[in-house]
Amino acid sequence: MERSLSMELVRVTEAAAQSSARWMGFGKKNEADDAATTAMRHVFNTIPMDGTVIIGEGEIDEAPMLYNGEKLGTGSGQKVDIAVDPVEGTNIVAQGTWNAVAVIAIADGADMLNAPDVYMNKIAVGPEAVGQIDINASATANLKAVAKAKHKAVEDVLAIVLDRPRHAALIEEIRAAGARIRLIPDGDVAAAMNTAFDDTGVDILMGIGGAPEGVLSAAALKCLGGDMQSKLCPSNDQQTERCHSLGITDLDKVYGLDDLCGGDDAIFAATGITDGELLKGVQFKGEKATTQTVVMRAKSGTVRFVDGEHSLEKKPNLVMKS
């Protein structure tokens, strides 16, 4: 892929984050998502590429969508598949809490799994623990393996888990093993990224979240040199049918990192909407806005943090007019 696309994606996530951040704390998650989606689509369609959305927004939330199969870009230039979540953490934005991000990943055609919008069991780690996780093993076994790989005691390991009733047994086992837990209300893409950065303190992500978010997490970890395993786990007949409609019949299959995001290249970008461990959220002051974005590329292994200052007067629609 053309490396110039990296900075183009930054423009897209910056626009989505700024638009969504205006709704922070208002308790209106769909309005925040709609604003981000509109901005993201608007900027995407200025980029010289032929993009197709294969992972769009979750239908479960009945939110405005960048839908699967939608064409983005000017139509000229390189063909790419796109995984996108204009607001990863709509409830987070609505409540004004931590770790909401605007997220995009792109890859060459057929390199990212066209995942159904169902639940997925995931385990993710950073570079130090590559090859040490096994989703079919117990949580205790995985915690011990990660502790050994990172030269820590299990008691020093920090696991991050979505705060859901379905995770009651997992949480109990992690606590019994002696590891620490950070429970999060939403946002497991940001959580997966955090496993690859020492400053966040996070060692491992465990538990069940959305499959589309799993593909986005895998793209990020591929760029960061991390590792991930997952299994689809539809929770009802409707979700099972979604899997079958995409030709997925083996629901016991373990998807490794390369199954979720294959090939030798991917580009991932995320801009903070609200403050988090890794990224600062959008700040507004008069006619200025500031953003912080991480953008990375698997082929080169480059990871950049981009601090942006934006003139809302000169770019009222988040796009510079010619």
C-alpha positions in Angstrom: 0.0 0.0 0.0 1.1 3.6 -0.6 2.5 5.0 2.6 0.9 8.4 1.9 -2.4 6.8 2.9 -1.2 6.8 6.5 -1.5 10.5 6.9 -4.8 10.5 4.9 -6.3 8.2 7.5 -5.2 10.6 10.2 -7.2 13.3 8.6 -10.3 11.0 8.6 -10.0 9.9 12.3 -9.3 13.5 13.4 -12.4 14.7 11.7 -14.5 12.0 13.2 -13.1 12.5 16.7 -13.7 16.3 16.6 -17.3 15.9 15.4 -18.1 13.3 18.0 -16.4 15.1 20.8 -18.9 17.9 20.6 -21.5 15.4 22.0 -19.3 14.3 24.9 -21.4 14.0 28.1 -24.8 14.8 26.6 -26.0 11.2 27.0 -26.8 10.9 23.3 -24.6 8.1 21.8 -26.4 7.9 18.4 -26.0 11.6 17.8 -22.3 11.3 18.6 -22.0 8.4 16.3 -23.9 10.1 13.5 -21.7 13.2 13.7 -18.5 11.1 13.5 -19.9 9.0 10.7 -20.8 12.0 8.6 -17.4 13.6 9.1 -15.6 10.4 8.4 -17.5 9.8 5.2 -17.0 13.4 4.1 -13.2 13.3 4.5 -12.8 9.7 3.2 -14.3 10.8 -0.1 -11.5 13.3 -0.7 -8.8 10.6 -0.6 -7.5 9.2 -3.9 -8.2 5.6 -3.3 -10.8 2.9 -4.2 -11.9 1.7 -0.8 -14.6 -0.9 0.2 -15.9 -1.2 3.7 -15.8 -4.8 4.9 -16.1 -4.0 8.6 -18.7 -1.3 9.2 -20.4 -0.1 12.3 -22.2 -2.6 14.5 -25.8 -3.1 13.4 -26.6 -4.2 17.0 -26.6 -0.6 18.1 -29.0 0.5 15.3 -26.6 3.4 14.8 -26.0 5.3 11.6 -23.6 3.2 9.6 -20.7 3.2 7.2 -22.2 0.0 5.9 -20.5 -3.1 4.7 -19.9 -2.9 1.0 -20.0 0.9 0.9 -17.4 2.5 -1.5 -15.2 5.2 -0.1 -12.6 7.4 -1.7 -12.5 9.2 -5.0 -12.5 5.9 -6.9 -9.1 6.4 -8.3 -5.9 5.1 -6.8 -5.2 1.9 -4.9 -7.9 -0.6 -4.0 -8.1 -1.3 -0.3 -10.5 -3.0 2.2 -11.6 -0.8 5.1 -12.5 -1.7 8.7 -13.9 1.3 10.5 -15.6 2.4 13.7 -16.2 6.1 13.8 -16.8 6.0 17.5 -15.4 3.0 19.3 -17.2 3.6 22.6 -20.4 5.4 21.9 -21.5 5.0 25.5 -18.2 6.4 26.6 -18.7 9.6 24.7 -22.3 9.8 25.9 -21.1 9.6 29.5 -17.8 11.5 29.1 -15.6 8.7 30.4 -12.3 7.2 29.2 -10.9 5.7 26.1 -13.4 6.5 23.3 -11.5 6.6 19.9 -12.3 7.0 16.2 -10.7 4.0 14.5 -9.8 2.9 10.9 -7.8 0.1 9.5 -7.0 -0.6 5.8 -5.4 -3.5 4.1 -5.1 -5.0 0.6 -8.2 -6.9 -0.6 -9.1 -10.1 1.3 -6.4 -9.6 3.9 -8.9 -8.7 6.7 -11.5 -11.2 7.9 -15.0 -10.2 6.8 -16.3 -10.9 10.3 -20.0 -11.1 11.0 -21.4 -8.7 13.6 -21.6 -11.3 16.4 -19.8 -11.9 19.7 -16.1 -13.0 19.7 -14.0 -14.4 22.5 -10.6 -12.7 22.5 -7.2 -12.8 24.1 -4.6 -10.2 23.1 -1.1 -9.3 24.3 1.8 -7.1 23.3 5.1 -8.0 21.7 6.8 -9.6 24.8 4.1 -12.3 25.0 3.8 -13.3 21.3 3.3 -17.0 20.9 2.5 -17.5 24.6 -1.3 -17.3 24.6 -3.8 -20.1 24.0 -7.5 -19.2 23.9 -8.4 -22.9 24.6 -6.4 -22.9 27.8 -7.7 -21.5 31.1 -7.4 -17.9 32.1 -5.0 -19.0 34.9 -2.7 -20.7 32.4 -2.6 -17.7 30.1 -1.9 -15.3 33.0 1.0 -17.5 34.1 2.4 -17.7 30.6 2.2 -13.9 30.1 3.8 -13.3 33.5 6.7 -15.6 32.6 7.1 -14.0 29.2 7.2 -10.5 30.7 9.4 -11.5 33.7 6.7 -10.7 36.2 4.9 -12.3 39.0 1.3 -13.2 38.3 0.4 -10.8 41.0 1.9 -8.0 38.9 0.0 -8.8 35.7 -2.8 -6.5 34.8 -5.7 -8.0 32.8 -8.3 -5.8 31.1 -11.9 -7.1 30.8 -15.2 -5.6 29.7 -17.4 -5.2 32.7 -20.3 -7.5 31.7 -22.3 -10.1 33.6 -21.1 -12.7 31.1 -17.6 -12.3 32.5 -18.4 -13.1 36.1 -16.6 -16.5 36.0 -13.6 -15.1 34.1 -13.3 -12.2 36.6 -13.5 -14.7 39.5 -10.8 -16.9 38.0 -8.4 -13.9 37.3 -8.8 -12.8 40.9 -8.3 -16.3 42.2 -5.0 -16.5 40.1 -3.8 -13.4 41.9 -3.7 -11.1 38.9 -5.1 -7.6 38.9 -8.0 -6.5 36.8 -9.1 -3.3 35.1 -12.8 -3.5 34.3 -13.9 -1.2 31.4 -17.4 -0.2 30.4 -16.7 -0.3 26.6 -13.8 0.1 24.2 -11.9 -3.1 23.7 -10.1 -1.9 20.6 -8.3 0.7 22.7 -7.8 -1.9 25.4 -6.2 -4.3 22.9 -3.8 -1.5 21.7 -2.9 -0.8 25.3 -1.4 -4.2 25.8 1.4 -3.2 23.4 2.5 0.0 25.3 4.3 -0.4 28.6 3.1 3.1 29.8 -0.5 1.9 30.0 0.3 -0.8 32.4 -1.9 -3.3 30.6 -0.6 -6.9 30.0 -3.5 -8.8 28.6 -7.0 -8.4 27.2 -9.4 -11.2 27.9 -13.1 -11.8 27.3 -16.0 -11.5 24.9 -16.7 -8.5 22.8 -17.7 -7.7 19.2 -16.2 -9.6 16.3 -15.8 -6.4 14.1 -13.8 -4.8 17.0 -11.7 -8.0 17.0 -10.6 -7.4 13.4 -9.7 -3.7 14.2 -7.8 -4.9 17.3 -5.9 -7.4 15.2 -4.9 -4.8 12.6 -3.5 -2.6 15.4 -1.6 -5.5 17.0 -0.2 -6.6 13.7 1.3 -3.1 13.3 2.6 -3.2 16.9 4.1 -6.7 16.8 1.6 -8.1 19.3 -0.5 -11.3 19.3 -4.1 -12.2 19.4 -6.4 -15.3 19.3 -10.1 -15.4 19.0 -13.2 -17.6 18.5 -16.6 -16.6 17.3 -19.3 -17.2 19.8 -22.7 -16.3 18.5 -25.2 -15.9 21.3 -28.4 -16.8 19.5 -29.8 -18.4 16.3 -29.8 -15.0 14.6 -26.1 -14.5 15.2 -25.3 -18.1 14.1 -27.2 -17.4 10.9 -25.0 -14.4 10.3 -22.0 -16.6 10.5 -23.4 -19.1 8.1 -24.4 -16.4 5.6 -20.7 -15.6 5.3 -19.7 -19.2 4.9 -18.5 -19.7 8.4 -19.6 -23.1 9.7 -16.9 -24.1 12.1 -17.7 -22.1 15.2 -14.9 -23.8 17.1 -12.2 -22.5 14.8 -9.4 -20.5 16.5 -8.6 -17.3 14.6 -5.0 -16.2 15.0 -3.7 -12.8 14.3 -3.0 -13.6 10.6 -6.5 -15.0 10.2 -8.0 -11.8 11.4 -5.5 -9.5 9.5 -3.4 -11.3 7.0 -0.9 -10.2 4.4 2.3 -8.3 5.1 0.8 -4.9 5.4 -1.9 -2.9 7.1 -2.4 0.7 8.2 -4.2 1.6 11.4 -5.1 5.0 12.8 -7.0 6.0 16.0 -7.7 9.4 17.3 -8.7 10.0 20.9 -12.2 11.4 21.4 -12.1 11.3 25.2 -9.0 11.1 27.3 -7.4 7.6 27.7 -4.2 5.9 28.9 -2.7 6.1 25.4 -4.3 9.1 23.7 -5.6 12.5 24.8 -9.1 13.4 23.8 -10.2 16.3 21.7 -9.9 19.7 23.4 -11.8 22.8 22.2 -10.8 26.5 22.8 -12.5 29.2 20.8 -11.8 28.6 17.1 -9.1 25.9 17.8 -9.3 22.2 18.5 -6.5 19.8 19.4 -6.3 16.1 18.7 -3.9 13.2 19.4 -3.7 10.3 17.0 -1.6 7.1 16.7 -1.0 5.9 13.2 1.0 2.8 12.4 1.9 0.6 9.5 2.6 -3.2 9.7 5.1 -3.4 6.8 7.5 -0.8 8.1 6.7 -1.2 11.9 6.5 2.5 12.1 4.3 4.0 15.0 3.7 7.7 15.0 1.9 9.9 17.5 0.4 12.9 15.8 -0.6 16.0 17.7 -2.9 18.2 15.7 -4.1 21.8 16.1 -7.1 22.6 13.9 -8.6 25.9 12.9 -12.3 25.5 13.1 -12.8 28.8 11.4 -10.8 27.8 8.3 -12.1 24.3 8.2 -15.7 24.6 9.5 -16.6 21.3 7.8 -13.3 19.7 8.8 -12.1 19.7 5.1 -10.1 22.4 3.5 -11.9 23.8 0.5 -10.0 24.3 -2.7 
